[in-house]
Amino acid sequence: MRLLCGVLAGGPFRSVLTGDPSLSLRPMERVAAPLRSMGALVETSDGHAPVHIRGGSLHGEAFTPEIASAQVKSAILFAGLAADGTTSVRESAPTRDHTERALEALGAPIERGGLEVSVRPFQHDGFDGRVPGDPSSAAFLIAAAALTGSAITIAGVGLNPSRLSFLDVMDRMGIVARTVVEGSEVGEPVGSIEVEPCEGIRAVRVEADELPLVIDEVPVLAALAIHAAGDSWFLDAAELRVKESDRLGAITRCIRDLGGVAADEGDDLVIAGGGLKGGRTTSGGDHRMAMAMAIAALGARGSSRIDGIEAADVSFPGFVRTLDRLGARIEET
């Protein structure tokens, strides 16, 4: 939705973007404000969807977003492709660079240096491309293999370095995974991830400057951390509160529901480790929480029930069937 706001800001027509209850909770002013500054008429509903956009004549500007966000950056860059002059974004921390890679591959006038990227007006002629497998989805299969002492190879995965920081965290947790680049699609490296059997999960500490690089993988990293022998910390994780759910609170609640020990202390997430007894919890309609708790349950001492597991299909269609084919003991009710 945020990316589409940037695209539609340059169109001389009126658009309305809305979404399901989960998506409609996401903050949209962080993209609406810069697009207004460029000349588009953008109205949100108390900062959320539905978003009303009247696009048209835009002018380029230089932005320094308060929150490091690939979605905000990309929305601005998309609008910049239809704006007069140069549009630039300077970030406070590195974020995913899918948009920059795609624009470079298509021949757009884009410049990158350090934490700043800029574009000038551009219209491509069309292209063919194949969307690679999502590395954030692959992270759940890696975690499943690690918790069951299994080896796994996941093929056809996007291996953009800006999306693989979770592998660095997993490495510190004792998981050995190797990436093999086998080709590219529209500027994106694509290949496989090979995971060796894991002999045990180690506790980990994710500092504030690293957390934005693994923000979407925190739920699955937490699912691993609960099975470590010591305490794990995820620092300055406030952004988790404005995802599809309050994931900071949801991770704590779900782990406790399944017999583990965790707490959200201010903006920090603390997971005590020691494993799970098993129990019953709910995804709350959040796809990543559904998958994370299913993975965490693979290592529990007793059986677990995850209500709302169907939410996993939002980003990983067939997630439960995939786990079942890989050997997990799952009963759907």
N, C-alpha and C positions, 0 to 999 in steps of 0.2 A: 504494500500500500504506500509506504514512504517513497519507494522508487518511482511508482506511478505518479505520485504528486509532482515529482521533478519533471517527468516526461510531459504530463498534461499542462504544466505551467506555461509551456511554450505554444500551446494550441489555442487558436482564436475561437474558442467555444466554451460552453459551460459543462462541467463534469461533476458528478457526485460519487464519492467513494465511501462504501460502507462495508461492514464485515459481520462475522458472527460475534456472539457475546464476548468471547475471549479477545478477539482482535480489537473490538471496540473499547477495550480497557487500555489499550496502548497509547502513550502520550504522542500526540501528533504536532504540537506546537513547535517542537524542535526542528521540524522541516517546514512548517507553515511560515514561521517568522522570516527565515532567509528568503523564501520564495516571494513573500510580500515585498521584501526589500528590493528584489530584482524587478518588481513591477506587476506581478500577478495578484489577482484578488483571491485570497484564500480565507475561508471561514471554517473554523472547527466548532464542534459542539462541546463547549467547556473544556477545550483542549484535546478532545477525542473525536473519533469518527461518529457520525458521518462527516466527511470533509467536502466542502463545496469549493470548486475551483473555477475561476474565469480566467483563462490564460490569454496570451497575446504578446504584445511587444515587450520584450525583456531587455534589460541592460546588465552587463557583467559587473560584478563587484568582488571584493576580496573579503573572505570570511574566516573567522577564527572561532569555531564552535566551542561552547563551554564544555560539552561532553564529547569525548572521542567516540565517534560512531561512524562505521562504514556506510550505514544507511543514510545518515544525514549528508555525509560527504558525497555519496553517489547521487542523491536527489539533486543536490546543488550542481554537480557536474552535468547531469542530464539536462537540467534547465539551461546551463551555460552553453550547451550545443546549439540552442536556439536563441541565444542572447547576443546583442551587439557588444563587441569588445571582448575583453578577457575576463574570465571568471576563475577565481582561485580559492583554494581551501588550505588553511594551515592548521594542522591538528596538534593536540597536546601529547598524543601518544600514537604509535603505529596502529593501524586497523587493517582489515581485509582490503585487498586491492583487486578484486574481481573486475570492477568497472574499469579501472585504469588499464588492466591487461587487455580487456576486450576492445576498448577504444584504440589502444596502440595497434592491436592486430588488424583492426578495420581501417587503419590509416588516418585516424583523427589527429588534429593538431594539439597534442597533449604534451605537457612537460612535467617531469617529476624530479624532485630533488629533496632529500631528507624527508621532512614531515609536510612538505608543501606540494600540491599538485594544481595545475591550471589547464584550462581548455579554452579554445576559441570556437566560433561557429563551425558546424560540420554536419553533413548529411551523407551517410553511406549509401551504397547502391544495392544493399541486400547481401546475404551470405548464407552458407550452409554450415551448421555446427551441431554437435551432439553434446548434450548436457551430461557431464560425468557424474558418477556416484558421489553422494554427499559425504564428505569426511566426518561431519558431526554425527551422521547416522552410523557410519562405520565404527565410530568410537564405542557404541553400545555393544557391537559384536566383538570388538577387541576386549572389552571389559568382561563380557560373558566367557570368552575363552580363558582369560586370566583367572577368573574366580573358579573355574572348573578344571584348571591345570591342563588345558587343551591347546593345541596348535591350530591356527587358522590362517588362510590366505584369502584376502578380499580383493577381487579384481575390478578394474574399471573405475577406480576412485580418483576424484580430483585431488591432486597433490600440490596445490598452491601452498607455498611455504607460510603464507599469512594465515592459513587455516589449520596448521599442524602443530601449533604450540602445545596442544593437549598431549601429544606424544612425548614432549619433553617432561611434562609432569608425570605421565605414566612411567617413563623411564626411571624417574626418581622413586617411583613406587615399586620398582622391581619388575616392570613389564618390558620385555625386549621385543621391539617391533622394528622392522626394516621396510623402507619404502623403495620401490623400484619404478622409476619413470620410464614409460614405454611409448609415449607419444604426446600430442598436444591437441587441444580443441579451442579455437578462437583465443589463443594466448594462454590457455590454462594447461599446465602439465597434468598428464593423466597416467595412471599406472596401478600398481598393486601394493598392498600392505601385507607383509608376512609377519605373523606373530608366533613367537616360541612359547612353549609351555612355561607357566609361571609357578615358581616354588613358594610364593607367599607375597602378600601385599605389605608394603612398608608405609608408615605414616608420612605425610607430606605437608609442607608449608608453602602456600601460594601467596606471594607478596602482592601489595596493591598495584605495583606497576606491571605485574604479569597477568593479573586477573582479567583485564579487558580482552586479552588475547585468547582466553579460554572461557569467556562468559557463557557461551551456549553449552559448553561441556561440563560446567560445574556440577549439574545433577548427576551425571554418570561418574565423574571423579569422586563425588560424595558417596555414590553407591559402592565404589571400590574402597574408599577410606574407612567406611564403617567396618570393614573386615581386616583392617590393619591392627597391629598390636598396640599402637600408641595413639596420641591425639593428633589430628590433622586440623590445620587452620587455613581458611580462605579469607583473606583480609580485604576490607573496604569493598564489600560486595553489594552495595546499596542498589546498583543497577538491576540486580536480580529481583527487586521488589516490583519492577514495572515491566516484567515480561508477561507471557500469557497468563501467569498468575503471580502472586508474591512468592517466588521460588525460594527466597531466603527462609520465609516462614514455612513454606510447604515441605522443603527438605527436612527441616527439623521435625515437623509434625509426622511426616511419613516414617522417618527412621524410628521415632518413638513408638508409633503405632505397631511397628514390626519388631519391637523389643530391643531396640538399640538406644544409644545415648548420644544426643546432639543438642546444640543450643545455638540460637542466633543472638549474639551479644552486640547490641548496637548494629553496626553494619558488617560485623564479622560473623562468619560461620565456623563453629567449632564442632568437630566430630570426634567422639571419644574412642572409637575403635572397639575392638572386642567382639565384633560379629553381631548377628541378629538371632533372636529366638524364633521369629516367625510370628504371624498375626494377620491382621486385616487392616488395609488402608485404602485410600481413594486417590486417584490422580487429580481430582478436582477439575477435570476437563483439560488438563495441560499435557500435551503430547510428550514432552521430555520427562515430566514427572512420571507418567505412565511407564515409559520405557526404563527409566532409571530404577524405579522400585521393582520392576520385573527382574532386572539384572541383579539388583541387590539381593532379591529373594533366592536367587540361584545358590547363594552361599549360606543361606540361613540354616539353622539347626533343625527347625521344624517347617511345616508347610505354611505358605502365605497366600493370602487372597488380595488381589489388586482390583478394586472396583473402578470402572471407567477406563479399562485397558484399551477400549476401542479408540480412545483419543490418540493413541500412537499412530493411527493411520493418517493423521494430519500431515506428518512429515516422513513416515516410513510405512507406506502401504504394505500390508502383509507381514508386519513385524512379528506377530505371534506365530504365524505359520513358519516364518524363517527360523525362529528359535526352536520350534518343534522339529523341523527338518534337520537341524543341527544336533538334536538329541536331548533337548530340554524336556523335562516331564511337566507338561502343561495340560490343564483341563479347562476348557472354556464353558462357562455356565450362563 
